[in-house]
Amino acid sequence: MGYKFAFMLSLIFVVQIMLLGGDIVNVQAIYGQLDALSMSVNQLIARQGKITPSVEELVASYDAEINCVPGYCMTLFGSTYKYEITKAYTPLIMAKESMTIKVSRAVVIGYYN
């Protein structure tokens, strides 16, 4: 009888660990998605010189937001343009409130392949 009680108690911890693992996998998947999106955004910003409505639409199609880092929004040829792509994530067990996953990248205006 005691082993059944211990088994039921251990299931509580196993479920919590599985939910935590799910959160970690989801955060990594979202970060990977934002990282891949930043490669496309880099090309567009390098060609167009700034964050245009077409870039914002592309990022919004992934339920994310793009913002220029203040102080690095120069649109001159050869200047460094820094931006951040952010996405909100509501975790299962990792935190009570929503988390923001952010990818910060920089691109040189006019330098593309």
C-alpha positions in Angstrom: 0.0 0.0 0.0 2.9 2.4 0.8 4.4 1.9 -2.6 1.2 3.1 -4.3 1.2 6.2 -2.3 4.8 6.9 -3.1 4.2 6.2 -6.8 1.3 8.8 -6.8 3.5 11.4 -5.1 6.3 10.8 -7.5 4.0 11.4 -10.4 3.4 14.9 -9.2 7.1 15.6 -9.6 7.4 13.8 -12.9 4.6 15.9 -14.4 6.2 19.1 -13.2 9.6 18.1 -14.7 7.9 17.3 -18.0 6.1 20.7 -18.1 9.4 22.4 -17.3 11.1 20.5 -20.1 8.3 21.5 -22.5 8.8 25.1 -21.5 12.6 24.9 -22.2 11.9 23.2 -25.6 9.3 25.9 -26.5 11.7 28.8 -25.6 14.5 27.3 -27.6 12.1 26.7 -30.6 10.9 30.3 -30.5 14.5 31.6 -30.2 15.5 29.5 -33.2 12.5 30.8 -35.2 13.4 34.4 -34.4 17.1 33.8 -35.2 16.1 32.4 -38.7 13.7 35.3 -39.2 16.6 37.7 -38.4 18.6 36.4 -41.4 15.8 37.4 -43.8 15.3 40.7 -42.0 19.1 41.4 -42.3 18.9 41.1 -46.1 15.8 43.3 -46.3 17.3 46.0 -44.0 20.6 46.0 -45.8 18.9 46.5 -49.2 16.2 49.0 -48.1 18.3 50.9 -45.6 15.8 50.8 -42.7 12.9 49.0 -41.2 10.1 49.5 -43.8 6.5 48.5 -43.6 7.3 45.3 -45.6 9.8 44.3 -43.0 7.3 45.0 -40.2 4.7 42.9 -42.0 7.1 40.0 -42.4 8.0 40.1 -38.7 4.3 40.5 -37.7 3.4 37.4 -39.7 5.5 35.5 -37.1 3.6 37.2 -34.2 6.7 39.2 -33.3 7.7 42.8 -33.2 10.8 44.6 -34.5 12.3 47.8 -33.1 15.5 49.7 -33.8 17.9 50.1 -30.9 18.1 53.8 -30.1 21.4 55.3 -31.1 22.0 52.8 -33.9 19.2 53.8 -36.4 21.5 55.5 -38.9 20.3 54.9 -42.5 23.6 56.0 -44.1 25.4 53.7 -46.5 27.9 51.7 -44.6 26.6 52.5 -41.1 25.7 49.8 -38.6 21.9 49.4 -38.0 21.0 47.5 -34.8 17.5 46.1 -34.2 15.7 43.7 -31.9 13.0 41.2 -32.7 10.8 40.3 -29.7 8.1 37.8 -29.2 5.9 37.1 -26.1 5.6 33.6 -24.7 3.3 32.4 -22.0 5.1 29.5 -20.2 3.4 26.4 -18.8 5.2 26.3 -15.4 8.4 28.3 -15.7 6.9 31.7 -14.7 3.5 33.1 -13.7 3.6 36.0 -16.1 4.3 36.2 -19.8 8.0 36.1 -20.9 9.6 38.1 -23.7 12.1 36.4 -25.9 14.4 38.8 -27.7 16.9 38.5 -30.5 19.3 41.4 -31.0 21.1 41.7 -34.4 23.1 44.3 -36.4 23.4 44.8 -40.1 25.6 47.1 -42.2 23.5 49.2 -44.6 24.3 48.5 -48.2 26.3 45.4 -47.5 24.5 42.3 -48.9 25.5 39.4 -51.0 
